[in-house]
Amino acid sequence: MTLDEAIEHMEEVADEKKKEACNLYDAKNYEESRECIGCAEDHRQLATWLKELKDARETLHAMYGRIGYP
């Protein structure tokens, strides 16, 4: 799995869990709904961190490229 694929997966899971939370809330399963919201937030945070990692890697590669490192 590539970093881009992992980011996309985390975002997809976050979206799915958010929808699931809405459905559970509508069905009055409030505790399960809160758990899904927490899971969605965790996946969204993971996606954010992976994006930061990707940006940092790209910055380092750009810097090393300019000063002659492989």
N, C-alpha and C positions, 0 to 999 in steps of 0.2 A: 504494500500500500504506500502510495506517495503522500507527501505532506499535504498537497492539494486535495487528494482523495480523503484524507483523514479530516481535514477542515470541513469539506462538504458533508461527510458522514456525520460529524458532530452537529452541524447545523440542521441536517435532516432529522436526526433523532430529537433535537431540541424542538423543532416544529411539530413532530409527531406527538411528543409528550405534552406539549402545550394544548394541542387539539384533544388529546385523550383527557387531560385535566378538565377541559371545558365540558366534555361529554359526561365525565364523572360528576362534576358539579351540578349539571342539569339533572342528573339522576339522583341528586342529593347524597352522593358518596363524598362528603366533604373531606374526610381524612385522606382518602385515596387521591382525591383531587390535589390536595396540598402536597402529597408525596410526588405526584407527577410534575407539579410546578417546580418543586425542588430539583427533581431530576433534569427537567428542561433547563433550569438555570445553571446547573452543573455542566451540562453539555455545551451550553452557550459560552460559559467561562472557558472551558477547554478549547473551544473553537477560537476564542479570542487569544488565548495563550499560544496556540499553534500559529495563528496569523503573526503574532509578535515574533515567534521563533523564525518563521519564514522571512519576515522583514529583516531581522538581525542577520540571518545567513546571507541574504542578498546584499546587504550593506557590507558585510565582511568580504564577500567575494568581489564586490566592486572595488573595495579599498585595496585588497591584495592584488587585484589585477592591475591597478594603477601603479603600484610600487614594485611590480615584477615578481611577486610570489605566485606559485602555481595555484 
